[in-house]
Amino acid sequence: MSVRRAGFLSGGLLALALSVGLGAWYGYRELPRLPDVPDAPVVGVPEGALDHRPAPAYTGPHPRVMERPPEYFPFPITIGEVGPVETLFAGPSTYPFYCGSNAITRRQPLVDNQRGEGVPVFALDEEGNKTGEIIGYSRDCSHPTEVVYFYRSTRDGNFHPLEEANGDIDQVTVNGRTTDFVVRLETGTINRFFYAIAALRGEGESADRPSPSNWNRRLIYQMRGGVGIGRRQGDISKGDIVTRRADQLARGYAVVYSTANQTSNHYNIWLAEDTARRLKKQFITLYGEPLYTVGLGGSGGAIQQYLFAQNAPGLLDAAIPLYSYPDMVSQTIYVFDCEPLEYFFDVVDAANPRWRDAANRTLIQGLSANNEINSRFRLLTRAASLFDGRYRHVTRGATECTQGWRGLVPLVNNPNFVHFIKNFAEEVASRTHWSHWEDLRQFYGAGDDGYANSAWDNEGVQYGLQALVNGKISVDTFLALNATIGGWKSPRDQSNEKLWFVNGGLFPVELSIWSEQNMNLGSLDKPAERTRASREAIEGIYRSGHVFLGDVEIPIIDLRHYLDTDLDMHHSAASFAARERIRRARGHADNQVIWISHKNYTPLNEALDTMDRWMMNIIDNPEAGVAANRPEDASDRCFDKEGNVMAAGTGVWNGAWNRQAVGECMQVYPIYSTPRQVAGAPITGDVFKCALQPVERAIAKGIYGAYTEEIAARIDDMRRIFPSGVCNYNQPDIARPKEELIPGERPVEIAGHLIKPDYRRPIDQLAEEDSKEVEPQPLPVSFPRGEKENP
């Protein structure tokens, strides 16, 4: 070997080693990794907590018609006492349960057992610091109620403990008089979760006897979002309620919040409601009845508002959902499509150059894409490309699937994976099923294998159908796509994730950004089997009130920034999905207003003021109902970055979604769709399990447009790909319970008044309208002899 060649090879090896080293350094420094083991992980659980027995899905009444039991706990919780541990009606406590931190009091949870169940609690030294001595264990994470006063300083505008004030207390004007900007903040635990109550300090009050003199008699119930699968209490800090709601506190609003109303901690809407009822009870016993309670919160906090309004009228009197979705459960329908589609673009059809422009993926995904945004996984995949050729095709831009949802599907769906797993001892973690389905197993039920049932189904879904009809993809691509995408494996057959690998594993040899090890994948010669959900699980989740059916009476201002082009998961089409569900349930959506603004402007105070006028109209004239009491300026609208109203009124949000000419706001802030809408599903996004029709019938109906003859010529391929038929989205979800879950004749309570429900058309008429069939047309070609259409 020549010296030059040897030098070239050694230089190449050096470059490779340098690339690997740089990749490893980047992975260690920049990429997500699991938190280290905390000082007090969960070390044990009560006997039988993780037996994973089979269980039926929920078959009881919908929460809207379900009687809640009377409260047994003697509210109020006084200072030094502990709130209730077991819920009122949401069911028994589940374990393991990881204790969070109260950054306001900085105390450990209370000892409740000596059996090694829960987290260890440590002795304190003379200075109040934790020692290594374990004095017991906390299974339920209880904290006594405590009160702290904070003031806003004129020096820096921040909140500080009142005892630190030195002539710098800010002033505010409420109820016609000026007072110190001092906030009473109460914290403790209810139903094992932290709660907080914040209000301006009243005249002559003490910590244990608050005065409502500086309260404007409006109560904000703050809710928060995130994707959660239970098993943790969550954390609470001053910033969660005092700093976050400083403007509203300055105007005299009182604010309540619980970590049970933060969906990053769990998504059990019964538990969220149970806790909210008790927290309101605690507030009312201290301050008195509010004029009204308005919900406020984003993402999962918005979901809770829609579902509380549906399931428990009277708990909230009004709602201001931010960055809303109708519910979390129906989001899984399209979100779980993301990674199989991305795998098709990145790996299966990688030779097709069109998919290297992310914007082209919208044709099939429906969700937004942007060629000018760098994928947050770009450097990771570059490092991985040294070991895995699948990462060597560089894509220009990114999609909402990758920017907004990647990593969340495993969190929700994979029983072996959770990002906070090190908060639990290895023996506890290995026995726990980590998934959304498991968190709500009392509603989904569980199979004989002990794993909770899933509601995700894609049997018969024709991915990319509208792209085919519109001539944007070929028949070959359509068939290859649908043959490849099988679905997700059953929980018992899934293995751990390879995305969150930066925790000591070899960088980055076993990386999988798609989780394809947990997919059923196929080819045109051997199409993959689709995922078939448990119908009982879907029925159970409908009956339990976790699906937004649209039957809501209270006034709603649905508010969001326009983030679609940023590829944020909070796409604006979700507001219109909620609107269409309301319209289908009630014949109108006059109680819902949609406001969308530029991301540099937040019209929250305008929304609160508008809602206040709306609510006062209802209080003054309850017999007129909600829609008739809506102020004239409480209309659909859009705002620019300066806060100017660009357009307002009926029709500004019209568009293809409601088959109307595009309105002024929709022109500025256009909405996108989802993979299921591209496959033919309605904007409501609530078809878990579609009605199936034989491929022959779909062809006869001409649903493939100008490509009907080509599809008919490939009938053998179609039959292999869709052996049980294809989706007929002219029919409703076949797994939705057939009976009426919410009877429409009952009045609802708003601000202490019974309001007669405002239904404009019979529900059965709407169902009939939505299930119209297109008359089949003669087949364009002959089918093989002996084959006939199923009835």
N, C-alpha and C positions, 0 to 999 in steps of 0.2 A: 504494500500500500504506500502510495506516495506521501511525502510530508504534507503537501498541499491538501490532499484528500483527507488525511488524518486530521489536519487542522480544521478543515471544513466540517467534518463530522463532530469533532469535539466542540466546535463553535455552535453547531446546531443543537447538540445535547445541552450545552450551556444555556442557549436561548430557551429551549424547552423547559429546563429546570427553572430558569428565571420566570417564565410564564406561569409555571405551576406554583412557584413560590408567591408570585404576585397575586395569583388567584386565591391561594390559601389565605394570604394576608387580608385580601379584600373580604373574603368570606368570614374570616374571624372578626374583623373590625366592623363590617357594615351590614351583614345579612342578619335576618331574624334568627334568634336562637332561644331555646327554652330557658326560662329563669333558673338560677341555681336553687338548690335545696334551701328552703327558709329555715330559720331558727326553730320554728315550731310546726313541722308538717303533721298531717293527720296520720297517726300511727296505728289506729284500730277503729273498728266499727262495732255496733251492737250485734249480738248473735242473730243470724238470719237475715241481716240487712242486704247481703249480696248472694242470696240463694238463686235468684233469676228463675223463678218458677214460671210456667206458662200462665197466661192471664187473658181473660176475654177483653175485647174492645168495649168502650163505653156505650151503653145502650139506654141511658137514662134521659130525662128531659133536657131540653136546651136551657141554658142558664136564664134566658129571658123569662121563662115560665116556672123556673125552679124556686121554691121557697127557701130563703136563707134562714138558718136557725137563729134564735135569739142570742144576743151577746151574753156571755157568762162572766167575762172578766170585769172587775170593778174599776172602770176608768174614773178619774184620770190616774195615770202612773205618776206617783209623786217622786220627788228628787230622792235618789238613793234606792228606789225600788226598781224591780225588773219587770218588763212587759211580758205578755203571754208568749209562751214558746210554741205550743201546739196551735194549729190554725183553727178557725171557727168552722169552716166547711170545706176547705181545699184539700183535705186528706192528711194522712199521717206524715210526719217528717221523714225525709229520705236521707240516707247515709251512704258514703262518707260526705261530710260537709266541712269545707275549709273556712276557718275564721279569718275575716279580713281585719283591717286596722282602722281605728278611729283616730285620725290625725289631730282631732280637736282636743280630746282628753288624754290621748297617748297611753291608755290603760290596756292591760291584757284582758281577755275574756274571763268570766268567772268560772271557778272550778265547779263542775257538776257531777264528777265521778272519780273514782280511784281505780277503775278497771282498765285503764289504758285506751279508752274510747275517745276519739277526737284528737285534739292538739294538746301538747304538754303546756302546763302553766308553771312559771318559774317563780321562786322566791325572790324578793327584792332586798337589796342591801340598804344601809342606813341612808343613802343618798337617793334611794328610789330607783336604782338601776337593777336590771335583771341579773341574777346569778345563774349558775349552772344547776342549781338544785330544783328538781321537779317536785312541786307540792300537790299536784293533781292534774286532772285533764278536763278539757272543756269539749263536750260533744256538741252542744247547741249554741255556743258562741255568744252567750248572753252578756249584756253590759247594763249596769244600772243607769237610770236616767240622771243626767247632769245638765246644768245650765251655765253658759258662759256668755258674757257680754262683750261685744266688739264695737268699736267706733271707727268711723272713717276720718282719717287724718287730713287736715288742710295742707299738710306739708308734702305728702306724696300721693294722696288720693287712695291709699290702700287702707285695709281694715287691720286694726291691731287690738289686742286685749285692752279692755277699758282701763285697767289699772295702770297702763303705760301712758295714758293721756297726760299731756302737759300743755294745756291751753291751745290745743290744736284740733278740737272736735268740730267737725263740719256741721253745718246747719241745713235743715230741709223744712219745707212748708207743706203741711198736710192738714186736712180738715179745717183750713182757714187760719192756721196759726203756725208759727215757727217753733221748731224743737230741735234738740240735738240729734244728730244722725248716729244714734246708738241702737244696736240691734241685739235683742234677746235671742240667743240660739240654744235650743234644747235638743239634746241627742239622747238616744237610748236604743233599745231593741224591741221590736214587735215581730212576732212570727219568725224569730231568729235573725231578722235583717235589721240593719241600722235604720233609724228614722231620724228626721230633723224637722224642727219647727222654727221658723224665723219670722220675727215681726219687730217693728220699732218699739223701743221701750216706752211704756205708757207712764202717765202721771202717777207718781206715788207707788209704783209697783215694787215688789221684791221678787227675787228669783223664783220663789215658790208660789207667788200670787201675782201673775202677770195682769197688767191693765190693758184693755183694748182702746184706750182713749186716743191713741195715735194710729189706729187701724181704720182703713177706709171701708171696712166690712166686705171687701172682695178677697176671695181666697184663690190663690194659684196653687194647683196641684202639679208640681213639676215631675216630669217623667223623662227618662233617658234611654238611649238606645244601645246598640251593640249586638253582636251575635253570641248567644250564650247557650250552654247545654246543662245548666244547673251545677250543683255540687259546690257552690261557694257563696259566701255571704256578701262579698264585695267590700270596698273601702269607702270611707266617708271623710270629707275634709271641709274646712271652712269655705274653700273655693267652690265646692259643689253646690252650695245654696246661697251663701252670703255674697260672695264676689260675683257669681254667675247672675244673680237676680238683684244686683245692687240698684239698678234703675227703678225696678218695680218696688223694692222695699222703700226707696226714697219717696215714692208716690203714695205710700201708705198700704200697699198690698201686703198681706201675710202670705207666706210660702211654706208649703209642706213637701216633703220628699222622703222616699225610702229606697234603699238599695234593692228592695224587692220589686221596685218599679223601674229598674234598669235592666234591659233585656240582655246585656252582656253577662248578667249573673244567672238568668234562667228565662224560659219563655212559657211558663205555666200561667195562663191568664186567670185561672181560678186563684192561684196563690197571689198574683198581683192584685186582684180585686179584693180578696180577703184582707190583705194587708192595708190596702187603701181605705177600706171601710173602717178598720180599727184606728188608723192614723187620723182620719177625719174625726172619729169619736174622741180621740185624745185631744185634738185641737178644739173641738166644740166645747168640751167640758172645761177647758181653760179660758177660752175667749168668747164663746157664744156662737150662735148660728150666723153664718155669712149670708149676705144678700144672695150671692151665687158663688159657685165654684167653677173656675175655668181651668181646663187642662192645658198644659203647655209643655212641649218637648218634641224632640226630633227623632226621626228614623223609628227605632223600636219604641220610643216615647210617643210617637205619633200613632203607631199601630195600637198601643194600649188605649189611646183616646177613642179611636174608632170602635174598638171592641168593647170598651166600657160603655160607650153610648148605645151599642147594640144589646149587650148582655145585661146591663145593670142601670137602666134609666133612673136618674135621680142621684147617682154617685157623682157624676159631672153634669153641670147644667149647660156648659158650653165647651167648645174645643178649639184650640189653635194648634193643629198638628203641623210640625215642621218637617220638611223632607220626608213626606209620608209614603207609606205603602198601605194597601188595604189590610194586609195581615202578613205574618211571617211565613205561615205554612204554605200558602199558595205561591210564595216567591220561590220555594224549592222547585216548583214545576219547571220553570225555565232556567233557573240558576244551575241546576244539575245537568243541563244540556251543554253548558259552557266548555268543560274540559274535553268531553268526547269530540266536540266540534273542533276545538283548538288542536287536538291530537290529529284529527283528519287533515287540517290545513298544514300543520307543522311536519307531520311524519308520513301519513298515508299518501297524501297528494302533494308531497313536498316538491316534486318535479314540476308542478304547475306554477309558473312564475306569478300568476295573478294574485295568489294568496300571500306573496311577500309584501304586498301593499295591504296594510291592515284594513284600510277603508273598504276594500273589496269584501272583507269577511262580513260586513254588515248585511250584504245581500242574503246571507243565510242565517246569521245570528240575530239580525234585526236590531240589536243593541248598537249603540254608537261606537264609532272607531275614529281615530285621528292619526293621520300620517305624520303630524308635526310633533307628536308627543313620544318621548323615549320610554320604552317599557321599563318598569321598575325592576324587571328581571334581566335586563340587557347584559349587564356585566357578569351576572351569574352564568348566563347561558354561554357567554363568550369563554369563560373559564372552563365550563363543562365541555365545550366543543373540542378541547384538546384530547378528551377521552371518548367522546360519544359523537359520532357523525350526525346524529339527529339534530344537533344544535348548530350545525354549520351553515344552515340557510338563514341568513339575516333578514328579519322582517322589518320593513319600514313602518314606524308608528306602533300603535298599540290599540287594543280593544277594551271595552268596558269589562268583558269577561276576564281579561288578564289583570287590568289595573284595579278593578273594583272587587272581583269575586274570587280570584285565585287564592287558594289556601283556606277559604271558608267552607267549601264543599266538604273537604275531609273533616273539618271540625264538626259539621252538622251530621255527617253521614257515616263516618268511620268509627266503629266502637273501640278501636284500638288506639286512637289518637286524640290527644288534647294538649294544647300548648302549655297548660299549667300543671302538667302531670307530676312534676317534681314537688308539688305541694303535698304529695301523698306518699307515704311509705311504699316501697316497691311491692310488697305483698298486697296492700290495699289497692294500689293502682292496677296491678295485673288482674285482679278479680272484678274490677269495675268495667261496665260497658259505657264508653264515652260517646254519646251521640244525642242528638235532639230527640230521636225516636224514644230513646231510653228515658230521657228526662220526662217525657209525657206518656210513659208506658201505661198509666192508668186510663188513658184515653185511646191510644193506639192498640193496646193489648200486646201480648207476646206469644210467640209460637212455642211449639214443643221443644225447640232447641234452647229456649230461655231468652232469646234475643227479641227485643221489641220489634213489632211490625213496622214496616215503612209504608208511607202513602205515595211514594214516587213511582210513576208508571209512564212508560213511553211506548207501550204496545200500539202499533198501528200509526204512530206519528210519522208523517212524511216530511222529513226535514228538507227545507229548501223548496217546498212546493210552489210558493208564489214566485220565487226567483226563476223556476222553470217556466211557469206560465208567462212570466214577463220576458222570457227569452234571455235572461241573464246568465243562466247556466245550461249546459247541454243535458240531454237525457243520460248520456254516459256518466257525467258527473253526479247527477241526481241519483242514479242507481248505485254507483260506487259509494257515495256518501251514506245512503241508507243501509247498504249492506254492511258497511264497516261498523257503524254505530250500533252497538248492541244495547248497552246500558251499564248499570252498576251491579256488581256482584252482591249476593245476599250478605247480611252482616257477618254471619258465621264464617264466610269464605274470604273475608277481606283481611289483608295484612297491613302492617304498619306503614306509615307514610315515608316517602323518600324526599320530600320537599324541605322539611324543617330539619335538615341533616347537620347543621353546623353546631354540633354538640359533642364533638370528639370523634365522629366518624371520618373516614378517609375522604378528603376533599378532592373533587366532588364526583367520585367514580360512580356512585350509585344514585345520583340525582335523578328524580323524576318530577318535573314540574306539572305533569298532567295526571298523576296517580293512575297511569294506565294499568298498573299491576292489579288494580281493583275494578277494572272494566271487563265487560264481555265484548271482545272485538272479533271482527270477522272479515270476510272478503266477498267479492261477487260470486265466486265459486261456492263458498261456504258462508253464507250470511250469518251474522251474529244473532243470538237469541236476545230479544228485547226483555226489558224488566217489567214484570207484572206485579202490581201492588196488591196488597190485601184489601179487598173491598170492605171488610169489616173495619179495618183501620181507618179508611177514608170516612166511612159512615160515622165512626166514633169521634173523629176529630171535627166533623161537621156538627154533630150533636152537642159536643162539649163547648161550642162557642168560640173555637179558635180560628174559624173561617169567617171573614166578614161577608155577611149576606146582603148588606146594604140597607137594612131596616133600622134607620136611625132618625130621630126626630129633632135632636138638639141643634142649635146654630153652630156652624162649623166654618172657620176661615182657614183653608188649607194653604199654607204659606211655604215657599221654598225659594232658594236661589236657583238660577238656571246653571246647572253644572254638567249638562249632557256632553258638551264638547270637551270638558275636562276629563271625561271618562269616569266620573264619580259614580259610584253604585246608586246614588240617589237620583235616578233619572226621573224627569218630570212626567213621563207617561203614567207613572203610578198614581198621580192625583186624578187622572182621567179614568183609570181603571176603577178607582173608588167611586167616582161620579157615576159611571155607567152601572155599577152594582146598585147604587142608590136608586137610579132611575128605573132599573128593571124591577126592583123590589117595591117601589112606591109610585111609579109612574111619573116622577119628577125628581129633581135634585135642587129645589129652590132653597133648601136649608144649608146648602154647601156653596161656599164662595172660594174660588181659586185665585190666589195672588202669586205671581212669579216675578222675581226681580233679578237684576244684574247682581253678580256675586259681591260687588263692592258696596251694595246698599242693602240694609236690613230694615224693612218697614214693620218691625215688631210693635213699636209703640203705637203706630197707626192702627195696627190690627187690634191691640188691646182697647184702644179708644173706640174703635168701630164696634167691637164686641160689647163694650160697656153700654153704648147707646142701644144696641140690639136687645141686650138683656133687660135694660130698664124699660124698654117698650113692652117686652113680654111681661115684666112684673106689673106694669101699670095697666096693661090690657091683655090679660092671659086668654080671654075667650077668643081673641083673634088668631091665636096660634103662633107658630114660629115664622113661617114664610111671610105672612101678611104683616108682621111686625118688623121685618127687615128694613133697616134704614135705606134711603135711596142710594147713598154712597157705598153701601155694603154690596158691591157688585164685583164680578170678575174683573181683573185688571192686571196690567204688567207695568213694571217700573224700570227706568234706566239706571245707570250707575250713579247719577246725581240725586236719585229719588223722585224724579219727575214721573208722573203717570203718563205713559205713552198711549194707552187706550184703555177704555173701561166700558162695561155694559154687556148686555146680552149679545152673544155671538162672537166675542173677541177671541174665544178659544175654539171656535169651530174649526173643523178640518176633516181629513180623511177618516179619523177615528169615529166621527158621528155622521159621516157622509154629507157634510155641508161644505160650502165654499170656505176657503181658508180665511179665518179672521185675522184682525190686525195684530193681536198678540202672538198668535200662532205663527205668523210670518216672521216675527222677530225671534221667538223662542220655539222653534219646531221640536216636536216630540219624535221619538224613535219607537221601535217595537221590541219584540222578543223572538227567540227562535220558535216558540209555539205559535205566535201570530203569523210568522212567515210560513209555518206549516198549516195555517188555515184556522187557528183558534181565535176566539173573540178577544177584544181588548180587555175584557173583564179578567182574564187570566186565571179563572177559577175552575177549569176543567181538569180534574185530577185523572180521571179515567174516561176516555172518549168512547162513544158508541162506535162499534166497528161495522164496516160494510165490506162485502167481498170486493176484491180488486176489479172484478168484471163489472160490478155495478158502478163503481167510481168512474171507470172508463166510459161506461154507457151514459153517465151523467155529464161527461165532458169537462170534468174538473181540471184536466190537464191542458185545457185551452188548445192552442194550435198544435200542441205536441201530443195530442190524444192518439193519433195514429201510430206515432213512433213508440209510445208507451204500450199500446196494444200489441205492436209487433214484438215487444220484449216481455210478453205476458208471463213466460216461464220464469224469467228473472224476478218479476214482480211477485209472483206466487212464492218463490223461495224466500224473498226478503220479508214479505208480509203474509205468512201462512194463515194467519187468523183474520186477515182483512186490514183495511186502512181506516183511519179516523173519519168519522162523519160529524163535523163540527156544527152541522145544522141541528143536532140533537144535544140536549144538556148532558152534564156529567152523569154517567149511569150509576156512579157510586154514591151520589147525593141521596140522602133519605127522601122517599117519595112523599111522605106526609108533610104538612105545613109545620115547620119548626117554630115559627113565631106567629101566633095568631094576631091578626091586625086590629082586633076590636078593642084592645085594652088601651086606656089612656096612659100617658107617661108623665112623670113628675119632673117639672123644670122650675127651679127656684121656688119650691114649695107649692107650686100650682099644678093641678092636673090638666094636662094639655091633650085635647082630642087628637088622635093620629090623623095625619093628612095624607090619605091615599087617593090618588087621582084616577087610577084604573085598576080593575081586578088583577090580582097576581096571576091567576090562571090564564087570563087573556095575554099577558106578557109572555108566559111560557109557551103558549100556542104560537105567538108571533115569532118567537125565536127558534121554533122547531119546524118551520116550513121546509118542505122537501122540494128539490128541483126535480121535475119529471125526467126520468131517464130517457135518453135519446138512443136511436138504433146504433148498434155497435159498428164502428167504421171498418172492422175486419172480422173475419170468421174466427171463432175460437175452435180449438181442437175438439174433435168428436168425443162425445161421452162426458164433456164438462158442461155444467150448467150453474147458473147463479143460485146461491142459497137464498131461501125466502127471507 
